């Protein structure tokens, strides 16, 4: 190990606080604007209750494509294509206190938003 890498590791250790607990929040919705609004409200409530937030990290959009035949008999080769997009964001709340957890449980979010909360 060189001197520079050892110095960098020491600076990292000095600057970082020990993360004992973490809440991971996954947000999913069909509309990207709604996902961003929900992420902003979650970040605001967490920061209001003095917790550090990492994110929002945009995850890959899940695209489901469907082809439906227009006709059953004469024009059988004609079909219509539809797609459904699921937009996703990821948030990490580091070292949450009980007030943050209560605030997240009682949060009002836009309709059509699916939230998955995991503690680790």
Backbone as a printed PyTorch tensor [residue, N CA C, xyz], in Angstrom:
tensor([[[  0.8460,  -1.1660,   0.0000],
         [  0.0000,   0.0000,   0.0000],
         [  0.8990,   1.2390,   0.0000]],

        [[  0.5700,   2.1820,  -0.8540],
         [  1.3900,   3.3840,  -0.9500],
         [  1.0100,   4.3780,   0.1400]],

        [[  1.8020,   5.4140,   0.2430],
         [  1.5820,   6.4250,   1.2800],
         [  0.2980,   7.1990,   1.0140]],

        [[  0.0360,   7.4960,  -0.2640],
         [ -1.1580,   8.2750,  -0.6140],
         [ -2.4370,   7.5210,  -0.2720]],

        [[ -2.4950,   6.2390,  -0.5880],
         [ -3.7100,   5.4820,  -0.2830],
         [ -3.9080,   5.3510,   1.2190]],

        [[ -2.8240,   5.2220,   1.9760],
         [ -2.9440,   5.1450,   3.4340],
         [ -3.4850,   6.4560,   3.9960]],

        [[ -3.0170,   7.5940,   3.4400],
         [ -3.5130,   8.8940,   3.8910],
         [ -4.9870,   9.0640,   3.5600]],

        [[ -5.3980,   8.6220,   2.3710],
         [ -6.8030,   8.7220,   1.9760],
         [ -7.6940,   7.9000,   2.9010]],

        [[ -7.2440,   6.6980,   3.2590],
         [ -8.0270,   5.8520,   4.1530],
         [ -8.1610,   6.4760,   5.5370]],

        [[ -7.0980,   7.1150,   6.0190],
         [ -7.1510,   7.7770,   7.3160],
         [ -8.1390,   8.9360,   7.2970]],

        [[ -8.1370,   9.7120,   6.1990],
         [ -9.0780,  10.8360,   6.0810],
         [-10.5090,  10.3360,   6.0350]],

        [[-10.7380,   9.2240,   5.3450],
         [-12.0790,   8.6530,   5.2800],
         [-12.5500,   8.2390,   6.6690]],

        [[-11.6890,   7.5940,   7.4140],
         [-12.0440,   7.1380,   8.7530],
         [-12.3420,   8.3060,   9.6790]],

        [[-11.5890,   9.4000,   9.5420],
         [-11.8100,  10.5730,  10.3700],
         [-13.1180,  11.2610,  10.0100]],

        [[-13.4200,  11.3560,   8.7080],
         [-14.5960,  12.0840,   8.2440],
         [-15.8950,  11.3270,   8.4040]],

        [[-15.8290,  10.0170,   8.3960],
         [-17.0550,   9.2270,   8.4590],
         [-17.4820,   8.9760,   9.8920]],

        [[-18.7860,   9.0390,  10.0980],
         [-19.3380,   8.6060,  11.3710],
         [-19.8110,   7.1690,  11.1860]],

        [[-19.8270,   6.4410,  12.2480],
         [-20.2470,   5.0490,  12.1810],
         [-21.7540,   4.9900,  11.9190]],

        [[-22.1540,   4.2740,  10.8740],
         [-23.5630,   4.1140,  10.5420],
         [-24.0530,   2.8540,  11.2390]],

        [[-24.8540,   3.0590,  12.2770],
         [-25.3270,   1.9060,  13.0340],
         [-26.6470,   1.3840,  12.4800]],

        [[-27.4910,   2.2880,  12.0100],
         [-28.7940,   1.8850,  11.5120],
         [-29.0890,   2.6270,  10.2210]],

        [[-29.8930,   1.9930,   9.3580],
         [-30.1930,   2.5980,   8.0630],
         [-31.6080,   2.2160,   7.6670]],

        [[-32.3310,   3.1650,   7.1140],
         [-33.6480,   2.8920,   6.5380],
         [-33.5180,   3.0520,   5.0370]],

        [[-33.9020,   2.0200,   4.2970],
         [-33.8710,   2.0670,   2.8360],
         [-35.3120,   2.1950,   2.3410]],

        [[-35.5650,   3.2300,   1.5410],
         [-36.9080,   3.5150,   1.0250],
         [-36.8780,   3.3770,  -0.4860]],

        [[-37.7330,   2.4950,  -1.0270],
         [-37.8840,   2.3560,  -2.4790],
         [-39.2300,   2.9540,  -2.8660]],

        [[-39.2060,   3.8200,  -3.8670],
         [-40.4230,   4.4910,  -4.3330],
         [-40.6780,   4.0580,  -5.7670]],

        [[-41.9290,   3.6400,  -6.0450],
         [-42.3020,   3.2210,  -7.4000],
         [-43.6110,   3.8940,  -7.7970]],

        [[-43.7140,   4.2970,  -9.0740],
         [-44.9560,   4.8560,  -9.6080],
         [-44.8770,   4.8440, -11.1320]],

        [[-46.0340,   5.0230, -11.7550],
         [-46.0870,   5.0540, -13.2190],
         [-45.6940,   6.4200, -13.7770]],

        [[-45.8070,   7.4740, -12.9840],
         [-45.4980,   8.8300, -13.4420],
         [-44.2270,   9.3170, -12.7420]],

        [[-43.2640,   9.8030, -13.5150],
         [-41.9890,  10.2120, -12.9180],
         [-42.1190,  11.4710, -12.0660]],

        [[-43.0600,  12.3510, -12.3790],
         [-43.2260,  13.5710, -11.5920],
         [-43.7380,  13.2520, -10.1930]],

        [[-44.6320,  12.2840, -10.1050],
         [-45.1730,  11.8810,  -8.8060],
         [-44.0750,  11.2330,  -7.9520]],

        [[-43.2090,  10.4520,  -8.5870],
         [-42.1070,   9.8080,  -7.8650],
         [-41.1770,  10.8720,  -7.2830]],

        [[-40.8790,  11.9050,  -8.0670],
         [-39.9960,  12.9660,  -7.5940],
         [-40.6280,  13.7640,  -6.4530]],

        [[-41.9470,  14.0110,  -6.5420],
         [-42.6360,  14.7170,  -5.4540],
         [-42.6020,  13.9070,  -4.1690]],

        [[-42.8480,  12.6040,  -4.2790],
         [-42.8310,  11.7360,  -3.1010],
         [-41.4330,  11.6920,  -2.4880]],

        [[-40.3960,  11.6180,  -3.3230],
         [-39.0230,  11.6020,  -2.8190],
         [-38.6970,  12.9080,  -2.1020]],

        [[-39.1690,  14.0240,  -2.6580],
         [-38.9080,  15.3190,  -2.0350],
         [-39.5910,  15.4260,  -0.6770]],

        [[-40.8290,  14.9530,  -0.5500],
         [-41.5150,  15.0210,   0.7400],
         [-40.8380,  14.1360,   1.7780]],

        [[-40.3650,  12.9670,   1.3630],
         [-39.6700,  12.0710,   2.2940],
         [-38.3520,  12.7060,   2.7540]],

        [[-37.6130,  13.3110,   1.8410],
         [-36.3480,  13.9640,   2.1910],
         [-36.5960,  15.1260,   3.1410]],

        [[-37.6340,  15.9300,   2.8590],
         [-37.9330,  17.0770,   3.7190],
         [-38.2990,  16.6420,   5.1350]],

        [[-39.1200,  15.5950,   5.2710],
         [-39.5110,  15.1510,   6.6070],
         [-38.3270,  14.5540,   7.3640]],

        [[-37.4610,  13.8400,   6.6700],
         [-36.3030,  13.2490,   7.3400],
         [-35.3210,  14.3350,   7.7990]],

        [[-35.0930,  15.3330,   6.9540],
         [-34.1670,  16.3960,   7.3270],
         [-34.7550,  17.2970,   8.4090]],

        [[-36.0670,  17.4530,   8.4220],
         [-36.7270,  18.2420,   9.4650],
         [-36.5340,  17.5930,  10.8340]],

        [[-36.4510,  16.2610,  10.8540],
         [-36.2590,  15.5270,  12.1040],
         [-34.7910,  15.1630,  12.3350]],

        [[-33.9000,  15.9160,  11.7460],
         [-32.4410,  15.8090,  11.9300],
         [-31.8780,  14.4240,  11.6300]],

        [[-32.1350,  13.9420,  10.4170],
         [-31.5400,  12.6920,   9.9480],
         [-30.8320,  12.9740,   8.6270]],

        [[-29.7690,  12.2450,   8.3650],
         [-29.0220,  12.4210,   7.1180],
         [-29.6280,  11.5360,   6.0410]],

        [[-29.8400,  12.1140,   4.8490],
         [-30.4650,  11.3920,   3.7450],
         [-29.4820,  11.2850,   2.5960]],

        [[-29.3760,  10.0870,   2.0220],
         [-28.5630,   9.8480,   0.8360],
         [-29.5170,   9.5280,  -0.3070]],

        [[-29.4600,  10.3160,  -1.3490],
         [-30.3290,  10.0530,  -2.5000],
         [-31.1260,  11.2950,  -2.8340]],

        [[-32.0930,  11.1930,  -3.6930],
         [-32.6720,  10.0240,  -4.3410],
         [-31.7960,   9.5110,  -5.4860]],

        [[-31.6690,   8.2060,  -5.5500],
         [-30.9050,   7.5520,  -6.6040],
         [-31.9070,   7.0120,  -7.6160]],

        [[-31.8610,   7.4710,  -8.8720],
         [-32.7920,   6.9330,  -9.8720],
         [-32.3840,   5.5220, -10.2860]],

        [[-33.2970,   4.5860, -10.1050],
         [-33.0680,   3.2130, -10.5320],
         [-33.5880,   3.0480, -11.9600]],

        [[-33.1780,   2.0090, -12.6750],
         [-33.6360,   1.8230, -14.0580],
         [-35.1580,   1.6950, -14.1450]],

        [[-35.7180,   2.3260, -15.1620],
         [-37.1610,   2.2790, -15.3800],
         [-37.5410,   0.9180, -15.9370]],

        [[-38.5190,   0.2930, -15.3010],
         [-38.9940,  -1.0180, -15.7510],
         [-40.0420,  -0.7950, -16.8350]],

        [[-39.8260,  -1.3530, -18.0230],
         [-40.7390,  -1.1620, -19.1500],
         [-41.3500,  -2.5080, -19.5230]],

        [[-42.6660,  -2.5910, -19.4210],
         [-43.4010,  -3.7960, -19.8340],
         [-44.1280,  -3.4780, -21.1340]],

        [[-43.8540,  -4.2620, -22.1860],
         [-44.4830,  -4.0330, -23.4860],
         [-45.4750,  -5.1450, -23.7860]],

        [[-46.6270,  -4.7360, -24.3190],
         [-47.6890,  -5.6820, -24.6480],
         [-48.1530,  -5.4480, -26.0760]],

        [[-48.3530,  -6.5400, -26.8370],
         [-48.9150,  -6.4590, -28.1880],
         [-50.2730,  -7.1350, -28.1710]],

        [[-51.2690,  -6.4230, -28.6900],
         [-52.6430,  -6.9330, -28.7160],
         [-53.1140,  -6.9410, -30.1620]],

        [[-53.6560,  -8.0650, -30.5910],
         [-54.1660,  -8.1500, -31.9520],
         [-55.3990,  -7.2910, -32.1270]],

        [[-55.4650,  -6.5370, -33.2420],
         [-56.6190,  -5.6670, -33.4880],
         [-57.8420,  -6.4790, -33.8840]],

        [[-57.6100,  -7.4990, -34.6840],
         [-58.7290,  -8.2800, -35.1930],
         [-58.4330,  -9.7520, -34.9420]],

        [[-59.4920, -10.5400, -34.8550],
         [-59.2840, -11.9640, -34.6040],
         [-59.2890, -12.7950, -35.8760]],

        [[-59.9000, -12.2800, -36.9520],
         [-60.0800, -13.1570, -38.1060],
         [-59.4320, -12.6020, -39.3770]],

        [[-59.9680, -11.5340, -39.9620],
         [-59.5410, -11.1090, -41.2890],
         [-58.1620, -10.4330, -41.2560]],

        [[-58.0030,  -9.4120, -40.4230],
         [-56.7480,  -8.6720, -40.3630],
         [-55.9380,  -9.1370, -39.1590]],

        [[-55.5910, -10.4030, -39.1850],
         [-54.9580, -11.0140, -38.0230],
         [-53.5420, -10.4790, -37.7690]],

        [[-52.8590, -10.0190, -38.8200],
         [-51.4770,  -9.5730, -38.6460],
         [-51.3910,  -8.1750, -38.0230]],

        [[-52.4690,  -7.4070, -38.0590],
         [-52.4540,  -6.0570, -37.4930],
         [-52.5320,  -6.1480, -35.9700]],

        [[-51.6530,  -5.4140, -35.3010],
         [-51.6830,  -5.4290, -33.8320],
         [-51.3110,  -4.0500, -33.2980]],

        [[-51.7140,  -3.7850, -32.0570],
         [-51.3910,  -2.5340, -31.3770],
         [-50.3990,  -2.8290, -30.2600]],

        [[-49.4390,  -1.9280, -30.0890],
         [-48.4420,  -2.0890, -29.0310],
         [-48.7080,  -1.0940, -27.9150]],

        [[-48.6020,  -1.5760, -26.6790],
         [-48.7390,  -0.7350, -25.4930],
         [-47.5300,  -0.9720, -24.6050]],

        [[-47.2030,   0.0310, -23.8010],
         [-46.1260,  -0.1580, -22.8370],
         [-46.4910,   0.4960, -21.5140]],

        [[-45.9830,  -0.1030, -20.4580],
         [-46.2160,   0.3810, -19.1190],
         [-44.8460,   0.6390, -18.4850]],

        [[-44.6050,   1.8720, -18.0300],
         [-43.3120,   2.2270, -17.4410],
         [-43.4670,   2.3870, -15.9340]],

        [[-42.5530,   1.7690, -15.1980],
         [-42.5320,   1.9000, -13.7410],
         [-41.2460,   2.6270, -13.3730]],

        [[-41.3910,   3.8600, -12.8750],
         [-40.2490,   4.6740, -12.4760],
         [-39.9240,   4.3770, -11.0190]],

        [[-38.6210,   4.3240, -10.6880],
         [-38.1920,   3.9370,  -9.3410],
         [-37.1330,   4.8990,  -8.8250]],

        [[-37.1650,   5.1290,  -7.5100],
         [-36.1400,   5.9160,  -6.8160],
         [-35.7590,   5.1880,  -5.5350]],

        [[-34.5420,   5.4250,  -5.0770],
         [-34.0260,   4.7910,  -3.8680],
         [-33.4860,   5.8630,  -2.9360]],

        [[-33.8840,   5.7890,  -1.6520],
         [-33.4140,   6.7210,  -0.6300],
         [-32.8530,   5.9320,   0.5380]],

        [[-31.7710,   6.4350,   1.1300],
         [-31.2270,   5.8630,   2.3570],
         [-31.2590,   6.9410,   3.4280]],

        [[-31.8200,   6.6070,   4.5920],
         [-31.8390,   7.5060,   5.7340],
         [-30.9040,   6.9070,   6.7680]],

        [[-29.8250,   7.6380,   7.0770],
         [-28.7910,   7.1210,   7.9580],
         [-29.0270,   7.5730,   9.3980]],

        [[-28.8050,   6.6620,  10.3270],
         [-28.9570,   6.9050,  11.7690],
         [-30.2830,   7.5920,  12.1230]],

        [[-31.4170,   6.9590,  11.8000],
         [-32.7050,   7.6010,  12.1010],
         [-33.0290,   7.5150,  13.5880]],

        [[-33.7100,   8.5380,  14.0800],
         [-34.2030,   8.4970,  15.4530],
         [-35.6840,   8.1090,  15.4240]],

        [[-36.3070,   7.8300,  16.5500],
         [-37.7170,   7.4030,  16.5420],
         [-38.6770,   8.4310,  15.9530]],

        [[-38.3350,   9.7250,  16.0520],
         [-39.2140,  10.7470,  15.4570],
         [-39.2640,  10.6140,  13.9420]],

        [[-38.1340,  10.2800,  13.3230],
         [-38.0880,  10.1120,  11.8640],
         [-38.9620,   8.9410,  11.4460]],

        [[-38.8900,   7.8410,  12.1780],
         [-39.6760,   6.6520,  11.8440],
         [-41.1680,   6.9420,  11.9730]],

        [[-41.5670,   7.6410,  13.0360],
         [-42.9770,   8.0080,  13.2040],
         [-43.4430,   8.9450,  12.1000]],

        [[-42.5920,   9.9030,  11.7240],
         [-42.9520,  10.8430,  10.6620],
         [-43.1100,  10.1340,   9.3230]],

        [[-42.2590,   9.1250,   9.0510],
         [-42.3790,   8.3820,   7.7890],
         [-43.6460,   7.5330,   7.7600]],

        [[-44.0310,   6.9880,   8.8970],
         [-45.2400,   6.1540,   8.9390],
         [-46.5130,   6.9780,   8.7630]],

        [[-46.4940,   8.2480,   9.1950],
         [-47.6870,   9.0950,   9.1220],
         [-47.6400,  10.0710,   7.9490]],

        [[-46.8770,   9.7510,   6.9320],
         [-46.6610,  10.6640,   5.8090],
         [-47.7820,  10.5460,   4.7810]],

        [[-48.2650,  11.6990,   4.2880],
         [-49.2500,  11.7210,   3.2100],
         [-48.5170,  11.9040,   1.8880]],

        [[-48.6800,  10.9350,   0.9870],
         [-48.0030,  10.9730,  -0.3060],
         [-49.0400,  10.9940,  -1.4300]],

        [[-48.6340,  11.4060,  -2.6410],
         [-49.5660,  11.4310,  -3.7690],
         [-50.1300,  10.0400,  -4.0830]],

        [[-51.3280,  10.0200,  -4.6480],
         [-51.9560,   8.7550,  -5.0150],
         [-51.1790,   8.1100,  -6.1580]],

        [[-51.0820,   6.7850,  -6.1410],
         [-50.3900,   6.0620,  -7.1960],
         [-48.9280,   5.8130,  -6.9050]],

        [[-48.4860,   6.0830,  -5.6790],
         [-47.0930,   5.8760,  -5.2990],
         [-47.0020,   4.6570,  -4.3950]],

        [[-46.0970,   3.7400,  -4.7210],
         [-45.8690,   2.5510,  -3.9090],
         [-44.5430,   2.7350,  -3.1820]],

        [[-44.5750,   2.5380,  -1.8530],
         [-43.3650,   2.7340,  -1.0510],
         [-43.0410,   1.4610,  -0.3010]],

        [[-41.7670,   1.1220,  -0.3140],
         [-41.2610,  -0.0620,   0.3940],
         [-40.1810,   0.4340,   1.3550]],

        [[-40.3880,   0.2100,   2.6600],
         [-39.4440,   0.6780,   3.6850],
         [-38.8120,  -0.5170,   4.3640]],

        [[-37.4690,  -0.5470,   4.3780],
         [-36.7350,  -1.6120,   5.0450],
         [-35.7610,  -1.0160,   6.0370]],

        [[-35.6740,  -1.6260,   7.2110],
         [-34.6910,  -1.2030,   8.2030],
         [-33.5700,  -2.2330,   8.2790]],

        [[-32.3490,  -1.7210,   8.3490],
         [-31.2060,  -2.6310,   8.4850],
         [-30.1470,  -2.0240,   9.3720]]])
